[in-house]
Amino acid sequence: MKHMCFLCDPRTSIVVGEPRGDLPIVSKLVRALPQETLDSGVPHKHLRPYTPFLAFKSSQPTSSLTISFIMASFNIPSANIVQTEVPSGTLPRDFYLQRYNSAAPPYLSYSSFVPRSIVEHLMRDKKDRAISVKFQKGRNDSITNMEGAMHTFLTPVVPVFLHGDYQYVHGHRMYPLPDYKDTQTARIVVLSALVQPDFQDAQVMVQLSRLGQKEFVGAPLPDGFRPISIQAKQNSEDRLTYDIGLKQHLVTHLTALRCLPPLSAVSPISVTDAEALLTSMICTDTIRRVNAFVRIDSGAVLSLELLFRAALEQTRNEFRALERLCIRGYVYTFDPPAIFARKISAALLNRLMIGALHALARETTLARLRVYGFNDYDDPAALPLVRRALAPQPVVAVMSKATLLGPNGTYAPPEGCRDALLVIHNNSDAFGQNIETEQPGGSLDGTIGAYSSAAASLHLYSDSQMIVYCQGLTAIIR
């Protein structure tokens, strides 16, 4: 347990031991960790340092260095290029999945109201692929639609080897880094596998925030809560009762009055007016509680208060993890996922997220955030709002994500950020392990998955790992 705690801490870069050479543990350490015997200068002691991997500070690797694939870590700046063991011409995902036990495990940051049994269930029981589908009856699906909504408040964060630089140019593309000596090179980045608020259809976030004819009263889940079985979830009545209980729990924690009022008690505003309301509240620094309701194109009326508080919870979870893990500082990038905004305005989702960022920036110091790069290709009016939101954080530079790419499409860190980590997202949903199965080019999720070690880090088996619960963050240790 002692060794496990040190090795999973992002601050650990070298472990020095002085074991007796005749002990059985020495041979096990040699198999598990790269070993090097050093003369300590003390006659009776020899040092065995553990170095996760070697990094190159130049644009090309140095021929004298050799690499042993262990795992990515939070200790190497993303501006550096590292040599990997992935052979030239091999899809990186295939290589890493065959060695998933050597991949960096994810850290999980989640809201206090998400039960631990749900955390384990959501991380371990996704189906292989979920493209434009949610829970499907009769296919042994394990994650229900309200469990999917719960995943909004659980964010895995993991360092990964990224074998190229992503761009969207007439489709999702990865510009590869140059090979070296018949092997591929990569940069280490931080993947935030943040589950996007799912408005792809009306089954997840629409259903969670939707008002009905009667008041919907929240109620917390009981102590010792456990998800119902897969078999029970195939029964429509049992699944509906279960999902209503999960919605009651979320409504309890995401609304001030712990309820959703009936339709007859509210006067909903249009989507355009909701966008204008949030924009005004951001610009006037008055976005604390959003007490309004919005009617979307389908006619459904949603609680804007619940959606804002959900965005705030998600933002807190993600930045809490990044501030703790990225000790060198980080360059944060965000690509608004249009695919998850089909039932609601993408601009409204952006303003909910920016409003949450505004609130977070006034309740905590983002000491390690260097740059916030927002992809404003489809919403140029959002960038000034991000600047306004982060105004209390004077050391943070806000810019369009496009400015982080050099003329040849590669990552070009701004001045003063060469020692920082680049934070990317795969824009996943809660239901499928698309990062592991989807082909490159079909989505951001599939492209990041195909050209990185991320799929291996998120490739979870209950019999080969344990979840260690610690204060503030949770680590999955294999």
Order of alpha helices (4+ residues) and beta strands (2+ residues): alpha-beta-alpha-beta-beta-beta-alpha-beta-alpha-alpha-beta-beta-beta-beta-alpha-beta-alpha-alpha-beta-beta-alpha-beta-beta-alpha-beta-alpha-beta-alpha-beta-beta-alpha-alpha-alpha-beta-beta
